[in-house]
Amino acid sequence: MKFAAAETCSHTKQIMECCPLTTHVLNTGDGVPAARMALSLHRLDSKLMIWNMLSVGTTNEDGRCPGLITRGAFVPGMYKLRFETGSYWENLGQTSFYPYVEVVFTISDPEQRFHLPLLMSRFSYSTYRGS
């Protein structure tokens, strides 16, 4: 279930202009982008208190996953990005302490652009709000 943003954001410059939320996953243990990692974007239904999946994707060779959500679908609320880190490491023939990483964040002004990088190794991870 991928939204039209993935089709309209085909080039890096266009991605930055049309996609309000971007991510970049880096394998800091090996010093390379985390290519071919599955991930999903969810938004919390504040009335039912359940997470609704908005889109799924896989990082490209540069560790990026363009087109997670369109500007029109990006509304105020609580979101989470789930990164399938365990599967990523398993595909590299390695084990990992974290089977997945979920980063939960709040959007109050959807007119801004948000960049959410994930820096990870097999036994640690960190993230921050980029621009």
Residue, then its C-alpha position, 0 to 999 in steps of 0.5 A: m500500500k504505497f501512496a502516489a507520492a512515491e510515483t511523483c517524487s522520483h528524483t532527489k530534488q523533487i523528493m525534498e520539495c514534495c514529500p513532507l517526511t523523509t528518512h535515511v538509514l545508516n549502518t554505522g557498524d559497517g559505515v554504509p547506507a542500510a539498503r533494502m531495509a523494510l519499513s512502515l509509517h503509521r499514524l495513531d487514531s487518537k479516538l480508538m488509540i490504535w495505529n493505522m498503517l499509512s504506507v510501507g517501503t524499502t530503503n534504496e541503495d542510498g538507505r533512503c525511502p522516498g514517498l512515505i506520505t503525500r503533503g495532503a495526507f500529512v496532518p497533525g498527529m502522532y506518527k511512528l516509523r517502524f524499521e525492520t532492523g532484525s530482518y536487515w541484519e539477518n539478510l546480511g548473515q548477522t544477528s542483532f539485539y533489536p528485532y525492529v526499531e519504532v520511532v514515535f513522533t508528534i507532528s503539530d505543523p504539517e507545513q514543515r518538512f521533517h527528516l528522520p534519520l536512523l543511525m544503527s549498528r547491531f547493538s545500538y541505534s539513535t535518531y534525531r529530527g533533521s531538516 
